[in-house]
Amino acid sequence: MRVLVTGGAGFIGSHICLALKRAVSGADVIAFDNLRRRGSELALARLRAGGVMFVHGDVRSPDDIEAVGPVDALVECSAEPSVHAGYGASPGYVVQTNLLGLVNCLDHLRRHGGDLLFLSTSRVYPIAELRALPLQQTGERFCLPPELSGAGWSAAGIAERFPLAGSRSLYGATKLAAELLIEEYAALYGLRTVIDRCGVVAGPWQMGKVDQGFVALWLARHVYGGRLAYSGFGGEGRQVRDVLHVADLCDLVVEQLANVALHAGPARNVGGGASHSTSLSQLTEQCRRVTGTAVAIGCDPVTRAADIPYYVSDCAELALRTNWQPRRAIAELLDDVHRWLVDERRLLEPLFAG
């Protein structure tokens, strides 16, 4: 088996490369990355040690992808992952990478054959509709009332049938457009395609920033020092996300590539679900417990254009196809990230310091 992982030196991509190499006997796994994001170069030694081939390339270049040659499967992890991309700046990179890069990957498979596994995002769900949910404040977090439900939402979270009309950010729009193109290529050219609509994914080797990778950033500030602030929705830190350990996502990807026919079809939510969710305020207390350090949290009450107060993945549709479920609790995730931050302090502290 020959597998190409685009964005293969990134956080999720590198973990998937190594997981596939361990799980699939004799597999040739190729990590393909332009190394644009600072910190991605640190993955190269891990990939090499794990027997993964690295190819420096850019999904925006069809020639770069063509140079890899035919593959049995392509896992599309490349992306500009920031939901704030394009606000007040050019949309060029996010559109060219997230959408046109995906088209180049699809066309490579159209010509050479091979299956596609595409990592999409929960940010395809529109901002205004998510903000309109009847959220209640319970303790240090927002929640959906257990006695209420609506189109695509309930106390279990947000399901795939949640209304998609409305603005969702350029990042979310490129991912939703990519999902639609994947469906067309599957119908027109007979490609077998799997779409995982991921919520927040976290774990070691995530170079967290304010706009992407907040779990790693929150812990890093507790370990290395630096400022943190609750921003938006009154600045109280009650906004909620479900969080999936990257190792749990890797387990699912390995299973899906082993049985593409079972998992092919419409996009399915993949996330930690209600049992693996946290608010920023709760995360602060968990970080204090793990590190033994208390950090003063600032307050920025202004809500930015792309901010949402609540997202939890309802993964019931995925559960109909597989026995997979998240196995690693948030406490285990934080212990893993903390251990990584301490063990790799010399490499990481300059990156997290800005």
C-alpha positions in Angstrom: 0.0 0.0 0.0 1.3 3.5 -1.0 -0.3 6.4 1.0 0.3 10.1 0.4 -0.5 12.4 3.3 -0.7 16.1 2.2 0.1 18.4 5.1 2.1 15.5 6.3 4.5 17.5 8.4 1.7 19.3 10.2 0.2 18.5 13.5 -2.5 16.0 12.4 -0.7 15.0 9.2 2.5 13.8 11.0 0.5 11.8 13.5 -1.5 10.1 10.8 1.7 9.3 8.8 3.3 7.6 11.8 0.1 5.8 12.8 -0.3 4.4 9.3 3.3 3.3 9.2 2.8 1.5 12.5 -0.6 -0.1 11.6 -0.2 -1.1 8.0 2.5 -3.7 7.4 4.8 -2.9 4.6 3.1 0.4 3.7 5.0 3.2 2.0 3.8 6.4 3.7 4.7 9.7 2.1 4.5 13.0 4.0 4.0 15.9 1.6 4.3 19.4 3.0 5.5 22.9 2.1 6.7 23.5 5.7 5.1 27.0 5.6 3.8 26.9 9.2 6.5 27.6 11.8 7.3 24.5 13.8 6.4 22.0 11.0 10.1 21.5 10.4 10.3 19.8 13.8 8.3 16.9 12.5 10.9 15.8 10.0 13.1 14.0 12.5 10.0 12.2 13.9 8.9 11.2 10.4 12.3 9.9 9.4 12.7 7.9 12.6 9.3 6.4 12.0 10.2 5.2 8.5 8.0 7.9 6.7 9.3 9.4 3.5 9.2 13.2 3.3 8.6 15.1 0.1 8.8 18.9 0.1 5.9 20.1 -2.1 2.9 22.3 -2.2 -0.7 21.2 -3.0 -1.1 24.5 -4.9 1.3 23.0 -7.5 -0.1 20.1 -9.6 3.5 19.4 -10.8 4.6 18.8 -7.2 1.8 16.3 -6.6 2.4 14.6 -10.0 6.0 14.1 -9.0 4.9 11.7 -6.2 3.3 9.4 -8.7 0.3 7.0 -8.3 -0.9 6.2 -4.8 -3.4 3.8 -3.3 -4.8 6.4 -1.0 -4.4 10.1 -0.4 -5.1 11.6 3.0 -5.8 15.3 2.5 -4.6 17.2 5.7 -3.2 20.3 4.1 -4.9 23.5 5.0 -4.7 27.1 6.2 -6.4 26.1 9.5 -7.2 29.5 11.0 -10.8 30.5 11.0 -9.7 34.2 11.1 -7.8 33.8 7.8 -8.8 36.5 5.3 -10.4 38.9 7.8 -8.8 42.2 6.9 -6.2 40.6 4.6 -6.0 38.8 1.3 -8.0 35.6 1.0 -5.5 34.3 -1.6 -3.6 31.7 0.5 -6.6 30.2 2.3 -8.6 29.8 -1.0 -5.7 28.5 -3.0 -4.6 26.0 -0.4 -7.8 24.7 1.0 -9.9 24.7 -2.2 -7.6 24.7 -5.3 -5.1 22.4 -3.5 -7.9 19.9 -2.9 -8.9 20.1 -6.6 -5.3 19.3 -7.5 -5.4 16.3 -5.2 -8.7 15.1 -6.7 -7.4 15.5 -10.2 -4.4 13.4 -9.4 -6.6 10.6 -8.2 -8.9 11.0 -11.2 -5.9 10.4 -13.5 -4.1 7.7 -11.5 -6.7 6.1 -9.3 -6.7 5.8 -5.5 -9.0 6.6 -2.6 -9.4 9.9 -0.8 -9.8 10.6 2.9 -10.5 14.3 3.4 -10.3 16.1 6.8 -12.9 18.8 6.8 -14.0 20.9 9.7 -16.9 21.7 12.0 -16.6 25.3 10.9 -18.7 24.5 7.8 -21.7 25.2 10.1 -22.7 28.9 9.8 -21.8 31.4 12.5 -25.1 33.1 12.9 -27.0 29.8 13.3 -24.6 28.6 16.0 -24.9 31.9 17.8 -28.7 31.7 17.7 -28.8 28.4 19.7 -30.7 28.7 22.9 -27.7 28.4 25.2 -27.9 28.5 28.9 -25.1 29.3 31.4 -24.4 26.4 33.8 -21.6 27.1 36.1 -18.5 27.9 34.1 -19.9 27.0 30.7 -22.6 27.4 28.1 -24.8 24.4 27.4 -27.9 23.4 25.4 -30.9 22.6 27.6 -31.5 18.8 27.7 -35.3 19.3 27.2 -34.9 21.2 23.9 -33.8 20.3 20.4 -34.1 21.7 16.9 -33.0 21.1 13.3 -29.7 19.4 13.7 -29.0 20.2 17.3 -29.7 18.8 20.8 -28.0 18.3 24.1 -25.8 15.7 22.2 -24.4 18.5 20.1 -24.5 19.6 16.5 -25.5 17.0 13.9 -24.8 16.9 10.1 -28.4 18.0 9.3 -27.8 21.4 11.0 -28.8 24.2 8.6 -25.9 25.2 6.3 -27.3 28.4 4.9 -25.3 31.5 5.9 -21.7 32.8 6.4 -19.2 30.5 8.1 -15.8 32.3 7.5 -13.5 31.9 4.4 -11.9 28.9 6.1 -15.2 27.2 6.6 -16.4 28.1 3.2 -13.4 26.6 1.4 -13.9 23.4 3.4 -17.6 23.1 2.6 -16.9 23.9 -1.1 -14.2 21.2 -1.0 -16.8 18.7 0.4 -19.1 19.5 -2.5 -16.4 19.0 -5.1 -15.4 15.7 -3.6 -19.0 14.5 -4.0 -18.9 15.5 -7.6 -15.7 13.8 -8.4 -17.0 10.7 -6.6 -20.1 10.7 -8.8 -18.5 11.6 -12.1 -15.3 9.6 -11.9 -16.1 6.8 -9.5 -13.6 7.8 -6.8 -14.1 6.3 -3.3 -14.0 9.2 -0.9 -14.3 9.5 2.9 -15.0 12.9 4.5 -14.3 13.5 8.3 -15.9 16.7 9.5 -13.6 17.3 12.5 -14.1 19.4 15.6 -11.2 20.5 17.7 -8.3 18.0 17.6 -5.4 18.4 20.1 -2.3 16.6 21.3 1.5 16.7 21.4 3.3 18.5 18.6 0.5 21.0 18.0 2.0 24.5 17.7 -1.0 26.2 19.2 -2.0 29.8 18.5 -4.8 32.0 19.7 -6.8 31.3 16.5 -6.0 27.6 16.1 -4.7 25.0 18.6 -5.9 26.7 21.8 -5.4 23.6 24.0 -1.7 23.5 23.4 -1.4 27.2 23.7 -3.3 27.3 27.0 -1.0 24.7 28.5 2.1 26.2 27.1 1.3 29.6 28.8 1.0 27.7 32.1 4.3 26.0 31.6 6.4 28.7 29.9 4.6 31.9 31.0 2.9 34.5 29.0 -0.4 36.2 28.8 -3.8 34.6 28.3 -7.2 36.3 28.0 -10.8 35.2 27.6 -12.0 36.9 24.5 -15.6 37.3 23.2 -19.0 36.7 24.7 -18.3 38.9 27.6 -14.8 37.7 28.2 -15.8 35.2 30.9 -14.4 32.0 29.2 -17.7 30.2 29.1 -17.6 29.2 25.4 -17.5 25.5 24.8 -15.7 23.1 22.4 -15.5 19.3 22.3 -11.8 18.1 22.1 -10.6 15.0 20.4 -7.2 13.5 21.1 -5.2 13.2 17.9 -4.4 9.6 18.7 -8.2 8.8 18.7 -8.5 10.5 15.2 -5.6 8.4 14.0 -7.3 5.2 15.2 -10.3 6.2 13.1 -8.3 7.1 10.0 -6.5 3.7 10.1 -9.9 1.9 10.4 -11.4 4.0 7.5 -8.5 3.3 5.1 -8.7 -0.4 5.9 -12.4 -0.4 4.9 -13.0 2.6 2.6 -16.2 1.1 1.1 -17.9 1.1 4.5 -17.0 4.7 5.3 -17.4 6.3 1.9 -20.2 8.7 1.3 -21.4 12.0 2.9 -19.4 13.9 5.4 -19.6 12.6 9.0 -18.9 14.5 12.2 -15.8 13.4 14.0 -15.2 14.8 17.5 -15.0 14.2 21.1 -18.7 14.7 21.7 -20.4 16.0 24.8 -18.4 13.8 27.2 -15.1 15.3 25.9 -16.1 19.0 25.9 -14.8 21.9 28.0 -15.1 25.6 28.3 -12.1 27.9 28.4 -12.7 28.6 32.1 -12.8 24.9 32.9 -9.7 24.4 30.8 -7.9 27.0 32.8 -8.6 25.1 36.0 -7.5 21.8 34.4 -4.2 23.4 33.3 -3.6 24.7 36.8 -4.1 21.2 38.1 -1.8 19.6 35.6 1.0 22.2 35.9 0.7 23.3 39.5 0.8 26.9 38.1 -1.9 29.6 38.3 -2.0 32.1 35.5 -3.9 35.4 35.7 -6.4 35.4 32.8 -7.2 38.7 31.1 -10.6 39.8 29.8 -11.4 40.9 26.3 -15.2 41.0 26.0 -15.3 42.0 22.3 -16.6 39.1 20.1 -14.8 38.8 16.8 -16.5 38.2 13.5 -15.8 34.4 13.4 -16.2 33.6 17.1 -18.9 31.1 18.1 -20.0 30.4 21.7 -20.6 26.7 21.5 -19.8 23.7 19.3 -20.0 20.0 20.3 -19.9 17.2 17.7 -22.9 14.9 17.6 -21.2 11.8 16.1 -24.3 9.5 16.0 -24.1 9.1 12.2 -20.5 7.9 12.5 -21.5 5.5 15.2 -23.9 3.8 12.8 -20.9 2.7 10.7 -18.2 1.8 13.2 -17.5 0.8 16.8 -15.0 3.7 17.0 -15.4 6.1 19.8 -13.0 8.5 21.6 -11.1 6.5 24.2 -8.8 9.2 25.7 -10.3 11.7 28.1 -9.4 15.4 28.2 -7.4 14.7 31.4 -5.2 12.2 29.6 -4.9 14.6 26.6 -3.6 17.4 28.9 -1.2 15.1 30.6 0.2 14.1 27.2 0.6 17.7 26.0 2.1 18.8 29.3 4.7 16.0 29.2 5.6 17.0 25.6 6.0 20.7 26.6 8.3 19.8 29.5 10.4 17.2 27.6 10.8 19.4 24.5 11.2 22.7 26.3 14.4 23.7 24.6 12.8 23.4 21.1 9.3 24.6 21.9 9.6 27.5 24.3 10.9 29.9 21.6 8.0 29.0 19.3 5.3 29.4 21.9 6.9 32.7 23.0 6.1 34.1 19.6 
